Amino acid sequence: MFETSIFWWGLIIKDIIYNQICELIDKKNINDTKFILSISGGLDSTVLVDNIVRIKESFPIDIKLFHVNFHMHSLSNTMSEYCLKLSQEHNLDIYIEDCNYKQFNNKNIESKAREFRYKRLKFLCIENKINYILTGHHEEDQIETVYMAEENNSSWVSKIGIRPINFIYNRDDTKISLIRPMLNLSKNEIIKYAKDKSIDYFDDPTNNDSKFLRNKIRFKIKSKINDPNFRLKYLNISKFNSQKINKISKDINNSFYSIVTLF
């Protein structure tokens, strides 16, 4: 069994998340920074909310919440109401969108729901001058993504998996980045945190629906996901390809600089 701890290199999860955010946005601190956190009412995003609220107690940051009710399952309205309750408990503004999944005509629902979510998030960021979107992706999400890329014999770029930061908008002096500060945390660590802090959350029933590709992969590797060797294999694939693309980017930048200095 893969054992984890709430402590990671001597740091508690709140500190890990804070340090990750600082590193990803390339700042020594996050004072006066605006964030919008995408939440579902499930375990991962609810734990992220709890930690961001604790960070907010120590640092002057602006945090808003965002939720989409896709009406995809029996708990959709309950989870949406819980997200509203969560925002009220922590005195945070929340934007709740209503989008019935049936409008996607049962075609590539996962992709279309994700596209809708990020399109609305980008709009809200531009409208409210918010530069950073936070999501609760974690280590298991990364392993599943890289595993899928390997199974599909995808390009090495796809095998980078989920990136800790994605730049999704850069125009008119407005830059918007998508940040995943829990990507180096395991599911077990997140579950333990929620249990230790008595955090309420809901299990999304669609996570058990095998018609979704991500769930098929999750079910397929369920018996291996806590095997340290299995985890390390796919995390190392991601790490290797991340380093590879970073080197290529650096070489391109250096070559461009060399050319420019000739003129």
C-alpha positions as CSV (number, residue, x, y, z in Angstrom):
1,M,0.0,0.0,0.0
2,F,1.3,3.4,-0.9
3,E,1.6,5.4,2.4
4,T,1.5,9.1,2.5
5,S,1.5,11.8,5.1
6,I,0.0,15.2,5.6
7,F,3.6,16.4,5.9
8,W,5.7,16.6,2.8
9,W,9.4,17.5,3.2
10,G,8.5,18.9,6.7
11,L,5.8,21.2,5.4
12,I,2.1,21.1,6.0
13,I,-0.3,21.2,3.0
14,K,-1.1,24.8,3.4
15,D,2.6,25.7,3.1
16,I,3.1,23.4,0.2
17,I,0.2,25.1,-1.7
18,Y,1.4,28.6,-0.8
19,N,5.0,27.8,-1.9
20,Q,3.8,26.2,-5.1
21,I,1.7,29.3,-6.0
22,C,4.6,31.7,-5.3
23,E,6.9,29.5,-7.4
24,L,4.5,29.2,-10.3
25,I,3.6,32.9,-10.5
26,D,7.3,33.8,-9.9
27,K,6.8,36.0,-6.8
28,K,8.3,36.0,-3.4
29,N,4.8,36.4,-1.9
30,I,1.2,36.6,-3.2
31,N,0.2,39.8,-1.4
32,D,-2.6,41.7,-3.2
33,T,-2.9,39.0,-5.9
34,K,-6.3,38.1,-7.3
35,F,-7.4,34.5,-7.7
36,I,-10.5,32.7,-8.8
37,L,-10.9,29.1,-7.6
38,S,-12.9,26.6,-9.7
39,I,-14.9,24.3,-7.3
40,S,-17.2,21.4,-7.6
41,G,-18.1,20.6,-4.0
42,G,-16.0,17.5,-4.3
43,L,-13.0,16.5,-2.2
44,D,-10.1,18.1,-4.1
45,S,-11.5,21.6,-4.7
46,T,-13.0,21.8,-1.2
47,V,-9.7,21.0,0.4
48,L,-8.1,23.6,-1.8
49,V,-10.7,26.2,-0.7
50,D,-9.9,25.4,3.0
51,N,-6.2,25.9,2.4
52,I,-6.6,29.1,0.4
53,V,-8.8,30.5,3.1
54,R,-6.1,29.7,5.7
55,I,-3.5,31.4,3.5
56,K,-5.8,34.4,3.2
57,E,-5.8,34.7,7.0
58,S,-2.0,35.5,6.7
59,F,-1.7,37.3,3.4
60,P,-3.9,40.0,1.8
61,I,-5.2,38.2,-1.3
62,D,-8.4,38.5,-3.2
63,I,-10.1,35.1,-3.7
64,K,-13.4,34.4,-5.6
65,L,-15.0,31.1,-6.2
66,F,-16.5,29.7,-9.4
67,H,-18.9,26.7,-9.9
68,V,-20.8,25.3,-12.8
69,N,-23.9,23.2,-12.3
70,F,-24.1,20.9,-15.4
71,H,-27.1,18.9,-14.0
72,M,-25.4,15.7,-14.8
73,H,-26.3,13.6,-11.8
74,S,-28.6,13.3,-8.8
75,L,-26.4,15.5,-6.5
76,S,-25.9,18.3,-9.0
77,N,-28.2,20.8,-7.2
78,T,-27.0,19.7,-3.8
79,M,-23.4,20.2,-4.7
80,S,-24.2,23.6,-6.2
81,E,-26.0,24.6,-3.0
82,Y,-23.0,23.4,-1.0
83,C,-20.6,25.6,-3.0
84,L,-22.8,28.6,-2.3
85,K,-22.9,27.7,1.4
86,L,-19.1,27.3,1.4
87,S,-18.7,30.8,-0.1
88,Q,-21.0,32.3,2.6
89,E,-19.2,30.5,5.4
90,H,-15.9,32.0,4.3
91,N,-17.3,35.3,3.2
92,L,-16.1,34.8,-0.4
93,D,-17.8,36.0,-3.6
94,I,-18.9,33.1,-5.8
95,Y,-20.0,32.9,-9.4
96,I,-22.4,30.0,-10.1
97,E,-23.2,29.1,-13.7
98,D,-26.1,26.9,-14.9
99,C,-25.4,24.8,-18.0
100,N,-27.4,21.7,-18.7
101,Y,-25.2,19.0,-20.1
102,K,-27.9,17.9,-22.5
103,Q,-27.1,20.8,-24.7
104,F,-23.9,18.9,-25.6
105,N,-26.0,16.2,-27.3
106,N,-24.1,13.4,-25.5
107,K,-21.0,14.1,-27.7
108,N,-17.7,14.4,-25.9
109,I,-19.4,15.7,-22.8
110,E,-16.1,15.8,-20.7
111,S,-14.4,18.0,-23.3
112,K,-17.3,20.3,-23.9
113,A,-18.0,20.8,-20.2
114,R,-14.3,21.6,-19.6
115,E,-14.4,24.0,-22.6
116,F,-17.5,25.8,-21.2
117,R,-15.9,26.0,-17.7
118,Y,-12.7,27.6,-18.9
119,K,-14.4,29.9,-21.3
120,R,-16.5,31.4,-18.5
121,L,-13.5,31.5,-16.2
122,K,-11.5,33.5,-18.8
123,F,-14.4,35.9,-19.2
124,L,-14.7,36.5,-15.5
125,C,-11.0,37.0,-15.1
126,I,-11.0,39.6,-17.9
127,E,-14.0,41.3,-16.4
128,N,-12.7,41.4,-12.9
129,K,-9.0,41.9,-13.7
130,I,-8.1,38.5,-12.2
131,N,-4.8,37.0,-13.3
132,Y,-4.9,33.5,-11.8
133,I,-7.3,30.5,-11.9
134,L,-6.8,27.8,-9.3
135,T,-7.9,24.2,-9.7
136,G,-7.6,21.1,-7.4
137,H,-5.8,18.7,-9.8
138,H,-3.5,16.3,-7.9
139,E,-0.9,13.6,-8.4
140,E,-3.4,10.8,-9.4
141,D,-4.8,13.1,-12.1
142,Q,-1.3,13.4,-13.4
143,I,-0.6,9.7,-13.4
144,E,-3.9,9.0,-15.2
145,T,-3.2,11.6,-17.8
146,V,0.3,10.3,-18.6
147,Y,-1.0,6.7,-18.6
148,M,-3.6,7.6,-21.2
149,A,-1.0,9.3,-23.3
150,E,1.2,6.1,-23.1
151,E,-1.8,3.9,-23.9
152,N,-2.7,6.0,-27.0
153,N,1.0,6.1,-28.1
154,S,0.7,9.9,-28.1
155,S,3.5,12.3,-28.8
156,W,6.1,13.0,-26.1
157,V,4.6,16.5,-25.6
158,S,1.3,14.8,-24.5
159,K,3.2,12.7,-22.1
160,I,4.1,15.9,-20.1
161,G,0.7,15.4,-18.8
162,I,-1.0,18.1,-16.7
163,R,1.2,21.2,-16.4
164,P,1.5,23.0,-13.1
165,I,0.7,26.3,-15.0
166,N,-0.9,27.1,-18.3
167,F,-1.0,30.5,-19.8
168,I,-4.4,30.8,-21.3
169,Y,-4.7,34.5,-22.2
170,N,-2.2,37.2,-23.0
171,R,-3.7,40.3,-24.7
172,D,-4.2,44.0,-24.1
173,D,-1.9,44.0,-21.0
174,T,-4.0,41.2,-19.5
175,K,-2.3,37.9,-18.6
176,I,-4.4,35.0,-17.3
177,S,-2.8,31.7,-16.0
178,L,-4.3,28.5,-14.9
179,I,-2.5,27.2,-11.8
180,R,-2.6,23.7,-10.2
181,P,-0.9,24.1,-6.8
182,M,-1.9,20.6,-5.5
183,L,-0.4,18.7,-8.5
184,N,2.4,17.2,-6.3
185,L,0.0,16.0,-3.6
186,S,-1.4,12.5,-3.6
187,K,-5.0,11.7,-3.2
188,N,-4.3,9.9,0.1
189,E,-2.7,13.1,1.5
190,I,-5.8,15.1,0.4
191,I,-8.2,12.5,1.9
192,K,-6.2,12.5,5.2
193,Y,-6.3,16.3,5.3
194,A,-10.0,16.4,4.9
195,K,-10.5,13.8,7.6
196,D,-8.1,15.5,10.0
197,K,-9.8,18.9,9.5
198,S,-13.4,17.4,9.4
199,I,-14.1,18.9,6.0
200,D,-17.4,18.1,4.4
201,Y,-17.5,17.3,0.7
202,F,-19.5,15.2,-1.9
203,D,-18.5,12.3,-4.0
204,D,-19.6,13.1,-7.6
205,P,-21.6,10.2,-8.9
206,T,-20.3,10.7,-12.4
207,N,-16.9,9.5,-11.2
208,N,-18.3,6.0,-11.2
209,D,-19.7,6.3,-14.8
210,S,-17.6,4.2,-17.1
211,K,-18.8,6.0,-20.2
212,F,-16.3,8.7,-19.5
213,L,-12.8,8.0,-20.7
214,R,-11.1,9.3,-17.6
215,N,-13.1,7.0,-15.4
216,K,-12.3,4.0,-17.6
217,I,-8.6,4.7,-17.1
218,R,-9.1,5.2,-13.4
219,F,-10.9,1.8,-13.0
220,K,-8.2,0.1,-15.1
221,I,-5.3,1.2,-13.0
222,K,-7.2,1.2,-9.6
223,S,-5.3,-1.9,-8.4
224,K,-1.9,-0.3,-9.2
225,I,-2.4,3.3,-8.3
226,N,-0.9,2.9,-4.8
227,D,2.1,0.9,-6.0
228,P,5.1,3.2,-5.5
229,N,6.9,1.8,-8.6
230,F,3.9,2.3,-10.8
231,R,3.4,5.9,-9.6
232,L,7.1,6.7,-10.0
233,K,7.1,5.4,-13.6
234,Y,4.4,7.7,-14.8
235,L,5.5,10.7,-12.7
236,N,9.0,10.3,-14.1
237,I,7.7,10.2,-17.7
238,S,6.0,13.5,-17.0
239,K,9.1,15.0,-15.3
240,F,11.4,13.9,-18.1
241,N,9.3,15.4,-20.9
242,S,8.7,18.6,-18.9
243,Q,12.5,19.0,-18.6
244,K,12.8,18.2,-22.3
245,I,10.4,20.9,-23.4
246,N,11.9,23.4,-20.9
247,K,15.3,22.8,-22.5
248,I,14.0,23.2,-26.0
249,S,12.3,26.5,-25.0
250,K,15.4,27.8,-23.3
251,D,17.5,26.9,-26.4
252,I,15.1,28.7,-28.7
253,N,15.2,31.8,-26.4
254,N,19.0,31.7,-26.3
255,S,19.2,31.3,-30.1
256,F,16.8,34.2,-30.6
257,Y,18.8,36.4,-28.2
258,S,22.1,35.5,-30.0
259,I,20.5,36.5,-33.4
260,V,19.2,39.7,-32.0
261,T,22.5,40.8,-30.5
262,L,24.1,40.5,-34.0
263,F,22.1,43.4,-35.3
